[in-house]
């Protein structure tokens, strides 16, 4: 027996409908017709209206909540990244901990020279030979100028070793300073060992500088920033070399390891080193160097580090220098 009157049911338990509200709202007329046939007492039009209102209110609430959450998320992410940048790299398990006297001599290269007179330090010797000048008129304190053919006369043996030029060529090489000869010899050696050699820019985006562990902003920064840009003068050519493949995916077997070398100029503010050695070429604001750099997997890191160290030992040994 089918009842002729329509009824509205009430529910005492918080059950949830399994109705597809979106589909009902798109087909209200069909739903109304179906209610009439089934005599269920439902009101599809009201359901569609409530669903639309709920969506509107949820949208407003979510928009406000999302705005609040986005601000909180931005702050949280900034704080997390800032704190993460203060976490240092891993320390090698065999690295001594403590002051310099705790250092362990692993290897001695060459023979330490002895003299029957009191030797001069590098600054006194260089200024006496007129090959180094610390002229503050150019850019202020802690900037050095290497100068004169005296560099070539004084270091003739070393220059001939690293540049492989004849005595006649040597005498006429008035512009070939020792530093340039050393740079050329070192870069050529690294190229022969399979390194890709570069002369990268001396500037980099501040994000690249920060990503390499340097703090480009703040009172204690070691980085020179270029006004009205996000560029900084690099403190080492490691920075542009690291930036070369930033945001790139390198295949562990097809692309790695990568051995890269670069010659670059380095700029450092040297803030916060009061009382430390600053005479001569110590802690100057600008200097040049050749850098070895490598991309590799963590499993290759130890072996590759030993390879780079072996190259350094070879360079020092061939120059006839002493170090440990």
C-alpha positions as CSV (number, residue, x, y, z in Angstrom):
1,X,0.0,0.0,0.0
2,X,1.4,3.4,-1.1
3,X,0.6,6.3,1.2
4,X,-0.9,9.3,-0.6
5,X,0.4,11.9,1.8
6,X,3.9,13.2,1.8
7,X,5.9,13.3,5.0
8,X,9.1,14.9,6.3
9,X,11.3,12.8,8.3
10,X,13.4,14.0,11.2
11,X,16.6,12.4,12.4
12,X,17.8,12.1,15.9
13,X,21.3,10.8,15.0
14,X,24.0,12.9,13.2
15,X,24.1,10.8,10.1
16,X,25.6,12.1,6.9
17,X,23.9,11.9,3.5
18,X,25.8,10.1,0.7
19,X,24.1,12.5,-1.8
20,X,26.2,14.0,-4.6
21,X,25.3,17.6,-3.9
22,X,27.1,18.9,-7.0
23,X,25.2,16.6,-9.3
24,X,21.9,17.4,-7.6
25,X,22.5,21.1,-7.9
26,X,23.2,20.7,-11.6
27,X,19.9,18.7,-12.1
28,X,17.4,20.2,-9.6
29,X,14.4,19.7,-11.9
30,X,15.1,16.0,-12.3
31,X,15.5,15.7,-8.5
32,X,12.2,17.5,-7.8
33,X,10.4,15.2,-10.2
34,X,12.0,12.1,-8.6
35,X,10.9,13.3,-5.1
36,X,7.4,13.7,-6.4
37,X,7.5,10.2,-7.8
38,X,9.0,8.7,-4.6
39,X,6.9,10.9,-2.3
40,X,10.0,11.2,0.0
41,X,9.2,14.7,1.3
42,X,12.5,16.0,0.2
43,X,13.1,19.5,-1.1
44,X,15.9,19.4,-3.8
45,X,15.6,23.1,-4.3
46,X,16.4,23.8,-0.7
47,X,19.2,21.3,-0.7
48,X,20.7,23.0,-3.7
49,X,20.3,26.4,-2.1
50,X,21.9,25.3,1.2
51,X,24.8,23.7,-0.8
52,X,25.4,26.9,-2.7
53,X,25.3,28.9,0.5
54,X,27.7,26.5,2.3
55,X,30.1,26.7,-0.6
56,X,30.0,30.5,-0.5
57,X,30.6,30.6,3.3
58,X,33.3,27.9,3.1
59,X,35.0,29.9,0.4
60,X,35.0,33.0,2.5
61,X,36.2,31.2,5.5
62,X,38.9,29.4,3.6
63,X,40.0,32.6,1.9
64,X,40.5,34.2,5.3
65,X,42.0,31.1,6.8
66,X,44.2,30.6,3.8
67,X,45.5,34.2,4.0
68,X,46.3,33.6,7.7
69,X,47.9,30.3,7.0
70,X,50.0,31.6,4.1
71,X,51.4,34.4,6.3
72,X,52.1,31.9,9.1
73,X,53.7,29.4,6.6
74,X,55.9,32.1,5.1
75,X,57.1,33.2,8.5
76,X,57.7,29.5,9.5
77,X,59.5,28.7,6.3
78,X,61.7,31.8,6.7
79,X,62.6,31.0,10.3
80,X,63.3,27.4,9.3
81,X,65.6,28.3,6.4
82,X,67.4,31.0,8.5
83,X,68.1,28.5,11.3
84,X,69.1,25.8,8.8
85,X,71.7,28.1,7.4
86,X,73.4,28.2,10.8
87,X,73.9,24.4,10.8
88,X,77.5,23.7,9.6
89,X,78.7,21.0,7.2
90,X,79.5,17.6,8.7
91,X,83.0,17.4,10.3
92,X,85.2,14.6,9.1
93,X,85.4,11.9,11.7
94,X,89.2,11.9,11.7
95,X,89.4,15.7,12.0
96,X,90.9,16.8,15.4
97,X,88.7,18.9,17.6
98,X,90.0,21.9,19.5
99,X,92.6,24.6,19.1
100,X,95.5,24.6,16.5
101,X,97.8,22.7,18.8
102,X,95.5,19.7,18.5
103,X,96.3,19.5,14.8
104,X,98.0,16.3,13.6
105,X,100.7,16.4,10.9
106,X,99.6,13.9,8.2
107,X,102.3,14.6,5.7
108,X,105.4,16.9,5.2
109,X,106.2,18.0,1.7
110,X,109.6,19.2,0.8
111,X,112.4,20.2,3.1
112,X,112.1,23.2,5.4
113,X,114.9,25.6,4.4
114,X,117.4,26.8,6.9
115,X,119.3,30.1,6.9
116,X,122.5,31.4,8.4
117,X,120.8,34.8,8.9
118,X,117.5,36.0,10.1
119,X,115.1,35.8,7.2
120,X,112.6,38.5,6.4
121,X,108.9,37.9,6.3
122,X,107.1,38.1,3.0
123,X,106.1,41.7,3.4
124,X,109.5,43.1,4.3
125,X,111.1,41.1,1.6
126,X,108.6,42.1,-1.1
127,X,108.7,45.8,-0.2
128,X,112.5,45.7,-0.2
129,X,112.5,44.2,-3.7
130,X,109.8,46.8,-4.7
131,X,107.4,44.2,-6.0
132,X,104.6,44.8,-3.5
133,X,102.9,48.0,-2.4
134,X,100.1,48.6,0.1
135,X,98.9,52.0,-1.3
136,X,95.9,53.2,0.7
137,X,95.3,56.1,-1.8
138,X,93.7,53.7,-4.3
139,X,91.0,52.0,-2.3
140,X,92.0,52.3,1.3
141,X,93.6,49.8,3.7
142,X,94.1,46.1,3.0
143,X,94.4,46.3,-0.7
144,X,97.7,45.1,-2.3
145,X,99.4,46.0,-5.6
146,X,101.9,43.5,-7.1
147,X,104.2,45.4,-9.4
148,X,107.4,45.8,-11.4
149,X,109.6,43.5,-13.3
150,X,111.5,42.9,-10.0
151,X,109.0,40.1,-9.5
152,X,110.5,38.3,-12.5
153,X,114.1,39.0,-11.6
154,X,113.6,37.8,-8.1
155,X,111.7,34.6,-8.9
156,X,113.4,33.8,-12.2
157,X,113.8,30.1,-11.3
158,X,110.2,29.7,-10.3
159,X,108.9,31.6,-13.3
160,X,110.9,29.5,-15.7
161,X,109.6,26.3,-14.1
162,X,105.9,27.3,-14.3
163,X,106.0,29.1,-17.7
164,X,108.5,26.9,-19.5
165,X,110.0,29.9,-21.4
166,X,113.6,30.3,-22.6
167,X,116.1,32.7,-21.0
168,X,115.7,35.1,-24.0
169,X,111.9,35.1,-23.8
170,X,112.1,35.5,-20.0
171,X,114.2,38.7,-20.3
172,X,111.6,40.2,-22.5
173,X,108.6,39.2,-20.6
174,X,108.3,42.5,-18.7
175,X,104.5,42.2,-18.3
176,X,104.4,38.5,-17.2
177,X,104.1,38.7,-13.5
178,X,104.7,35.7,-11.3
179,X,101.1,35.5,-10.3
180,X,100.0,35.2,-14.0
181,X,102.6,32.6,-14.7
182,X,101.5,30.5,-11.7
183,X,97.9,30.8,-12.7
184,X,98.5,29.7,-16.3
185,X,100.7,26.8,-15.2
186,X,98.2,25.6,-12.7
187,X,95.2,25.9,-15.0
188,X,97.1,24.0,-17.7
189,X,97.9,21.3,-15.3
190,X,94.3,20.9,-14.1
191,X,93.1,20.9,-17.7
192,X,95.5,18.0,-18.5
193,X,94.0,16.1,-15.6
194,X,90.5,16.3,-17.0
195,X,89.2,19.4,-15.3
196,X,86.9,21.7,-17.1
197,X,88.5,25.1,-16.6
198,X,86.6,28.4,-16.4
199,X,87.1,32.1,-15.9
200,X,83.7,32.8,-14.3
201,X,82.2,36.2,-13.3
202,X,83.4,37.8,-10.1
203,X,79.8,38.5,-9.1
204,X,76.9,36.2,-8.2
205,X,73.2,36.5,-7.1
206,X,72.9,36.9,-3.4
207,X,70.8,33.7,-3.3
208,X,73.8,31.8,-4.7
209,X,76.2,33.4,-2.2
210,X,73.9,32.5,0.7
211,X,73.4,29.0,-0.7
212,X,77.1,28.5,-0.4
213,X,77.2,29.3,3.3
214,X,78.0,33.0,3.1
215,X,75.9,35.7,4.7
216,X,75.5,38.5,2.2
217,X,73.7,40.8,4.6
218,X,74.2,42.0,8.1
219,X,76.8,43.9,10.1
220,X,79.2,40.9,10.3
221,X,79.0,40.0,6.6
222,X,82.2,39.1,4.8
223,X,80.5,39.9,1.4
224,X,80.5,43.1,-0.6
225,X,77.0,43.8,-2.0
226,X,76.5,45.8,-5.2
227,X,74.0,48.7,-4.5
228,X,70.6,48.6,-6.2
229,X,71.0,44.9,-7.3
230,X,70.8,41.5,-5.9
231,X,74.5,40.8,-6.9
232,X,77.5,40.4,-4.7
233,X,81.2,40.3,-5.3
234,X,82.2,36.7,-4.7
235,X,84.6,35.8,-1.9
236,X,85.7,32.7,-3.8
237,X,85.2,31.2,-7.2
238,X,83.5,28.2,-5.5
239,X,80.4,30.4,-5.5
240,X,80.0,30.8,-9.3
241,X,81.2,27.1,-9.8
242,X,78.5,26.0,-7.4
243,X,75.9,28.2,-9.1
244,X,76.6,26.7,-12.6
245,X,74.4,23.7,-11.9
246,X,72.0,25.1,-9.4
247,X,68.5,23.8,-9.8
248,X,69.8,21.1,-12.1
249,X,69.4,17.4,-12.0
250,X,72.6,15.5,-12.6
251,X,72.6,11.8,-13.4
252,X,74.7,9.9,-10.9
253,X,76.5,7.8,-13.5
254,X,76.2,9.8,-16.8
255,X,77.0,13.3,-15.4
256,X,79.0,12.6,-12.2
257,X,81.6,13.2,-11.0
258,X,82.3,16.6,-12.5
259,X,85.8,18.1,-11.9
260,X,85.9,21.9,-12.5
261,X,88.6,24.5,-12.0
262,X,88.4,28.3,-12.1
263,X,90.6,31.3,-11.8
264,X,88.9,34.3,-10.2
265,X,89.2,37.4,-8.0
266,X,88.0,37.1,-4.5
267,X,86.6,40.0,-2.4
268,X,86.1,39.9,1.4
269,X,85.3,42.7,3.8
270,X,87.3,40.9,6.6
271,X,85.0,42.4,9.3
272,X,85.5,41.1,12.8
273,X,89.1,40.1,12.6
274,X,90.5,42.8,14.8
275,X,93.8,41.8,16.6
276,X,94.5,39.0,14.1
277,X,97.5,39.0,11.6
278,X,96.9,41.7,9.0
279,X,100.4,42.6,7.9
280,X,101.2,42.4,4.2
281,X,99.0,39.9,2.2
282,X,97.1,38.5,5.2
283,X,93.4,39.3,5.3
284,X,93.4,41.7,2.4
285,X,90.1,42.7,0.7
286,X,91.0,41.4,-2.7
287,X,93.1,38.5,-4.0
288,X,93.2,36.0,-6.8
289,X,93.3,32.2,-6.7
290,X,92.8,29.0,-8.7
291,X,90.0,26.9,-7.3
292,X,89.3,23.2,-7.7
293,X,85.7,22.1,-7.4
294,X,83.8,18.9,-7.8
295,X,80.2,17.6,-8.2
296,X,79.8,14.0,-7.0
297,X,77.6,11.6,-5.0
298,X,78.1,11.2,-1.3
299,X,79.7,7.8,-1.9
300,X,82.3,9.4,-4.2
301,X,83.1,12.3,-1.9
302,X,85.9,10.8,0.2
303,X,87.7,9.5,-2.9
304,X,87.3,12.7,-4.9
305,X,88.6,14.7,-1.9
306,X,91.7,12.6,-1.9
307,X,92.1,13.2,-5.6
308,X,92.0,16.9,-5.1
309,X,94.4,16.8,-2.3
310,X,96.8,14.7,-4.5
311,X,96.8,17.5,-7.1
312,X,97.6,20.1,-4.5
313,X,100.5,18.0,-3.2
314,X,101.8,17.6,-6.8
315,X,101.6,21.4,-7.4
316,X,103.5,22.3,-4.2
317,X,106.1,19.5,-4.8
318,X,106.8,20.6,-8.3
319,X,107.3,24.2,-7.2
320,X,109.9,23.0,-4.7
321,X,108.0,24.5,-1.8
322,X,107.8,23.2,1.8
323,X,104.6,22.7,3.7
324,X,102.9,20.2,6.0
